[in-house]
Amino acid sequence: MNYFFLRPRKFITKDAVKYLANLCDGDARSSLNTLQNAIESRLAFYKAARHGNYGKESRQMLAEKTAVSQKKRKSDVAGENEMAGEKTPDMGEEYVVVDVEHVKEGLQRSHINYDRAGDEHYHCASALQKSIRGSDPNGALYWLARMTLGGEDPLFIARRLVVCASEDIGLADPQALPLAVATYQACHFIGRPECEINLCHCTVYLAKAPKSNEAYAAYAKAKQSIQNHQGPLPGVPLHLRNASTKLMKDLGYGKGYLYSHNQDSSRQTYLPEGLEGANFFEKKHVK
């Protein structure tokens, strides 16, 4: 039989198994790690290609390879399975085949310790954001490269950059957030590997940008004041309430509100009773 069945719709060629066995020279752990990297790489490629998350060239290459080799693979498998008296798998279904070239690729990637479903996934994401926060573009690029070479989803990385743009750059550079959002969109439109250019562009920009967490820190204090409040929360002041009905107007909703565009509202209060004069902001050093 030309294909060994791994699990539903995932196959490895006999030549790939032989190549892997000879290459790893009896080291079972190395063999399994390399095979796992090869399979995960193929699964990620096909999944992204089906959802349009790879570039035009990658999708075209996938289509060409599938069209040329699918018929041959089906014929080979059917012929050898018939000789062995075994049932031929339905190659018309969605499936992934790992060949010698994919094993070689997996071997090259096996030295990169990165588990997209485990702790390393979060450790590297944390290191990336902290490098950006610390204004170290070299560190940021290194951790970005660790994540991309480890097969991380580029959209996950882009989402982290969007968070960094508001949490760490914030008001110091209002253009950081639009750039990060545009980077996410670019990754979605272009896909791998080309979108890595967009990711490194945004990463370096954020690392070199001035930093301010003023808005983020003030919001955290506002939430804390609500969470630590004893008893029922104070009501919305009457002059700030929306008087959408006659009854509400009769109850005094909206009465005394000063429209800031046309009136001097410098003495108007906007916080509820008991919090008058509260200030959630404090001056922060901007790098």
FENQUIJO-V941450 format. One record per residue. N is the residue number from 0. RES is the residue in three letters. PSI is psi in whole degrees, 0 to 359 (NA if undefined). Layout:
n: {N:N}
res: {RES:RES}
psi: {PSI:PSI}
This chain:
n: {0:1:2:3:4:5:6:7:8:9:10:11:12:13:14:15:16:17:18:19:20:21:22:23:24:25:26:27:28:29:30:31:32:33:34:35:36:37:38:39:40:41:42:43:44:45:46:47:48:49:50:51:52:53:54:55:56:57:58:59:60:61:62:63:64:65:66:67:68:69:70:71:72:73:74:75:76:77:78:79:80:81:82:83:84:85:86:87:88:89:90:91:92:93:94:95:96:97:98:99:100:101:102:103:104:105:106:107:108:109:110:111:112:113:114:115:116:117:118:119:120:121:122:123:124:125:126:127:128:129:130:131:132:133:134:135:136:137:138:139:140:141:142:143:144:145:146:147:148:149:150:151:152:153:154:155:156:157:158:159:160:161:162:163:164:165:166:167:168:169:170:171:172:173:174:175:176:177:178:179:180:181:182:183:184:185:186:187:188:189:190:191:192:193:194:195:196:197:198:199:200:201:202:203:204:205:206:207:208:209:210:211:212:213:214:215:216:217:218:219:220:221:222:223:224:225:226:227:228:229:230:231:232:233:234:235:236:237:238:239:240:241:242:243:244:245:246:247:248:249:250:251:252:253:254:255:256:257:258:259:260:261:262:263:264:265:266:267:268:269:270:271:272:273:274:275:276:277:278:279:280:281:282:283:284:285:286}
res: {MET:ASN:TYR:PHE:PHE:LEU:ARG:PRO:ARG:LYS:PHE:ILE:THR:LYS:ASP:ALA:VAL:LYS:TYR:LEU:ALA:ASN:LEU:CYS:ASP:GLY:ASP:ALA:ARG:SER:SER:LEU:ASN:THR:LEU:GLN:ASN:ALA:ILE:GLU:SER:ARG:LEU:ALA:PHE:TYR:LYS:ALA:ALA:ARG:HIS:GLY:ASN:TYR:GLY:LYS:GLU:SER:ARG:GLN:MET:LEU:ALA:GLU:LYS:THR:ALA:VAL:SER:GLN:LYS:LYS:ARG:LYS:SER:ASP:VAL:ALA:GLY:GLU:ASN:GLU:MET:ALA:GLY:GLU:LYS:THR:PRO:ASP:MET:GLY:GLU:GLU:TYR:VAL:VAL:VAL:ASP:VAL:GLU:HIS:VAL:LYS:GLU:GLY:LEU:GLN:ARG:SER:HIS:ILE:ASN:TYR:ASP:ARG:ALA:GLY:ASP:GLU:HIS:TYR:HIS:CYS:ALA:SER:ALA:LEU:GLN:LYS:SER:ILE:ARG:GLY:SER:ASP:PRO:ASN:GLY:ALA:LEU:TYR:TRP:LEU:ALA:ARG:MET:THR:LEU:GLY:GLY:GLU:ASP:PRO:LEU:PHE:ILE:ALA:ARG:ARG:LEU:VAL:VAL:CYS:ALA:SER:GLU:ASP:ILE:GLY:LEU:ALA:ASP:PRO:GLN:ALA:LEU:PRO:LEU:ALA:VAL:ALA:THR:TYR:GLN:ALA:CYS:HIS:PHE:ILE:GLY:ARG:PRO:GLU:CYS:GLU:ILE:ASN:LEU:CYS:HIS:CYS:THR:VAL:TYR:LEU:ALA:LYS:ALA:PRO:LYS:SER:ASN:GLU:ALA:TYR:ALA:ALA:TYR:ALA:LYS:ALA:LYS:GLN:SER:ILE:GLN:ASN:HIS:GLN:GLY:PRO:LEU:PRO:GLY:VAL:PRO:LEU:HIS:LEU:ARG:ASN:ALA:SER:THR:LYS:LEU:MET:LYS:ASP:LEU:GLY:TYR:GLY:LYS:GLY:TYR:LEU:TYR:SER:HIS:ASN:GLN:ASP:SER:SER:ARG:GLN:THR:TYR:LEU:PRO:GLU:GLY:LEU:GLU:GLY:ALA:ASN:PHE:PHE:GLU:LYS:LYS:HIS:VAL:LYS}
psi: {138:343:135:129:119:303:169:121:28:123:156:137:155:321:323:321:315:316:317:318:316:323:319:351:49:357:98:320:316:319:312:319:317:316:318:317:318:316:315:324:316:320:317:320:310:321:314:322:320:329:7:23:11:162:169:318:320:319:322:319:319:315:318:315:319:316:321:320:341:315:317:317:318:319:315:314:317:317:311:327:325:321:324:353:27:158:135:130:150:100:358:344:169:133:164:131:128:123:190:317:323:325:319:318:318:325:320:330:349:340:352:110:96:118:108:343:4:200:324:327:312:327:314:322:320:317:323:311:322:328:319:314:324:7:40:93:331:312:319:317:323:312:329:315:321:319:316:318:334:358:19:148:120:332:329:315:316:322:322:324:324:319:314:321:323:321:320:330:310:230:347:332:92:346:350:317:313:323:317:319:318:325:318:315:320:318:323:319:318:313:178:154:352:328:347:333:317:321:317:326:308:320:313:319:312:321:324:348:153:154:143:128:25:309:316:315:321:321:321:322:323:317:320:322:328:316:328:0:135:129:188:145:144:149:165:129:143:321:345:354:155:116:83:349:165:322:317:321:320:331:358:8:131:356:130:1:134:120:109:334:333:347:157:108:22:334:3:138:149:356:155:171:134:346:14:132:0:143:113:354:149:151:133:144:128:121:NA}
